[in-house]
Amino acid sequence: MTSDTLSTPSPSSASAPSTAPAQTPRPATRRVVDATTRMLHWLMALSFTAAYVTADGERWRLVHVTLGYTLAGLVVARLLWGLFGPRQARLSVLWRKLQGVPAWLKSLVAVRSPGALQATWRPGQNLLMALAVALILALVVPLTLSGYAVWDEWGGEWLEEVHEFFGNTLLFVVLAHIGLIALLSVLRRKNQALPMLTGRVPGPGPDLAKSNHGGIAALVLACVLAFWAWQWNQAPQQPAADATRWSENRHHDDD
């Protein structure tokens, strides 16, 4: 047997199937919410929640005011993003959805059967979501303005009650918004809050958000953190005499 014969592969070895493991294709996803929109959303949610928690008492008053300023600034940034940002984040998209609310409400009056109600409810889901978002953005304006007036002592207790009213109303709308998301997640068997966390939804197709705008999102976060740091540095320090008196009182209490 010659060396040429030894070096020639046999037909059986050439036709043997490859033993390399086949790679499972990753599920296709597409981007529907950019990073800047998500950053503004979650910073607004955090600011309002923390501001509501710190609303009572003088101990956290400066923190409450700082968060109120932050919320107002974030709403302004969101409005600007809605005017000059990417198409899917435009306020015009929200406005077009809101224009369909009156016709949808009229269609509810004409419902006479469960099947008709189900058909009417489906388009109403997105309309209700849009309405909740619009109400949240709209309520922040009188909430922060009344809070600024209370901070500068422009009025009496009636102004504090106005500020509290708008705070409770906004809380109610936010809770309704969260409840609607939970309900839609159950009905559609899909987490409706996930796109606002990851920015993506499963399924093939083109990205609605062509660019993620991560740099602008990082800039928004940096501005908020810088403002908080500046407020912290500008906060009045407790006088040394008060600190000494507090320490002595605590020492006597311990005795």
Stockholm file with secondary structure:
# STOCKHOLM 1.0

chainA/1-255         MTSDTLSTPSPSSASAPSTAPAQTPRPATRRVVDATTRMLHWLMALSFTAAYVTADGERWRLVHVTLGYTLAGLVVARLLWGLFGPRQARLSVLWRKLQGVPAWLKSLVAVRSPGALQATWRPGQNLLMALAVALILALVVPLTLSGYAVWDEWGGEWLEEVHEFFGNTLLFVVLAHIGLIALLSVLRRKNQALPMLTGRVPGPGPDLAKSNHGGIAALVLACVLAFWAWQWNQAPQQPAADATRWSENRHHDDD
#=GR chainA/1-255 SS CCHHHHHSCCHHHHTCCCCSCCCCCCCCEEECSCHHHHHHHHHHHHHHHHHHHTCSSSTTHHHHHHHHHHHHHHHHHHHHHHHHSCGGGCHHHHHHHHTTHHHHHHHHHTCCSHHHHHHHHHHHHHHHHHHHHHHHHHHHHHHHHHHHHHHTTCSCHHHHHHHHHHHHHHHHHHHHHHHHHHHHHHHHTSCTTHHHHHSEEESSSCCSSSCCCHHHHHHHHHHHHHHHHHHHHHSCCCCHHHHHHHHHHHHHHHC
#=GC SS_cons         CCHHHHHSCCHHHHTCCCCSCCCCCCCCEEECSCHHHHHHHHHHHHHHHHHHHTCSSSTTHHHHHHHHHHHHHHHHHHHHHHHHSCGGGCHHHHHHHHTTHHHHHHHHHTCCSHHHHHHHHHHHHHHHHHHHHHHHHHHHHHHHHHHHHHHTTCSCHHHHHHHHHHHHHHHHHHHHHHHHHHHHHHHHTSCTTHHHHHSEEESSSCCSSSCCCHHHHHHHHHHHHHHHHHHHHHSCCCCHHHHHHHHHHHHHHHC
//
